[in-house]
Each structure stands twice: as structure tokens, then as C-alpha cells.
Amino acid sequence: MSEQLWLSTLQKNRLIAVIRTDDFSLAHQMALAIASGGVQLIEITWNSDRAPELIAQLRAELPTCIIGTGTLFNLKQIQAAVSSGAQFLFTPHVDPAMIQLAVSLGVPIIPGALSPTEIVTAWRSGASCVKVFPVEALGGANYIRSLQGPLGHIPLIPTGGVTVENAQEFLQAGAIAIALGSHLFPKKLVANNDWESIAKLAAKLVQQLI
């Protein structure tokens, strides 16, 4: 996927759902539920149960969705993730070698950064956009807003503190998109296998953000 297409996809969808669980079947159900609610960008964290297998399966089952992965820490994981079919990659940190490898493979990579120096380093290394994590630690949406003056040309995706309730605020502050996980999957609903309610929650959020 080209960088231009990736950025336009983010601007259109605005929401990336993050699934992290040690139960393969549960992760599968979670993905199907939010997809039925209209979420098109889904991240399966690499440390989830059988992540490569699930990514490949979801690519086949959800052809209208874009399936990526995250929590990648090294070059070997980048290679394995792309081989499994991941269409975008998130890392919790800035590693120029990982960024350059992903770029060479033609897969968008979104490294995690917090300070302005880290954000600029990631951008100059070739990242298509930058994950601001954990954004809650530096003031949430106000921090994203404060970065717009000097760094407004760098597309930012805040995570770590984004909720269903404040998601819109981050977009209004200048974020190109937001990523959130557990808030899309309330524990009680998951425990009761209430996938319909989770789909409705996702649908409501999608409508708010588009």
C-alpha cells in the first residue's frame, strides 16, 4: 500500500481497533464483531495468540477490512508480520532500521513516540505517520493540540488514553486518526459473548468519527 493511499485511508476511517488477547477464538470473535459494526482498520497485536494465523484468516474473511499488526520489536518480526499478510505495522518505539525495512517492503509503519524529538526522528526515518504513545501521560488531547504548531505536518495517531468518550476530542485536536483497544471491548460484554452490543458500540463510534 502506498503512503498516499494509507494516509487517505486513515483520513477516511479515522479509527483503528486494537485487539490483544491470548485466546485465538476470542480475538477472532472480537474482530468479526467490530467489523460488522463498520470498523475497517483492525490491528492484531503480534503478542496475541497465533497472531500470524489470525491475520491471514481475517484477510480472507474480511476482504473489505485492512488488517495490520503491532507491538513489533525487531526486524525479524517485521519480516514475519509482512509474510503473514499484515497490511500496516505498529511499533511501540522508534527504530530507524525497522522503519526502513518496512518502507522497503512497501508496508506502512507507524512507530511509537512521545517527545517532539522522537516524533521527528521517526518521521525523518521514513514513517508514514507516528503513534503518540502513551498520550495520556502528557495531557491527552491537549498534548496533541500543542504539537500542531511545530509538527502539524506530521500525521499523528494517539494511543494509550484514548477512549470511546474522548476519541472525537483527539481528532479535533489535530490527530489524523486514533487507535483504541480495550474500550471497544467492555469486559462484561466480552464475558457474556455479547458481540451484537460490541458491534453496536463500534458502529456508534464510527459514525461519531467519520
Secondary structure as UniProt FT lines:
FT   HELIX           3..13
FT   STRAND          15..19
FT   HELIX           24..36
FT   TURN            37..38
FT   STRAND          41..45
FT   TURN            46..47
FT   TURN            49..50
FT   HELIX           51..61
FT   TURN            63..64
FT   STRAND          66..70
FT   HELIX           75..84
FT   STRAND          89..91
FT   HELIX           96..105
FT   STRAND          109..113
FT   HELIX           116..124
FT   TURN            125..126
FT   STRAND          130..132
FT   TURN            133..134
FT   HELIX           135..138
FT   TURN            139..140
FT   HELIX           141..151
FT   TURN            152..153
FT   STRAND          156..158
FT   TURN            164..166
FT   HELIX           167..172
FT   TURN            173..174
FT   STRAND          178..180
FT   HELIX           182..184
FT   HELIX           187..191
FT   TURN            192..193
FT   HELIX           195..209
//
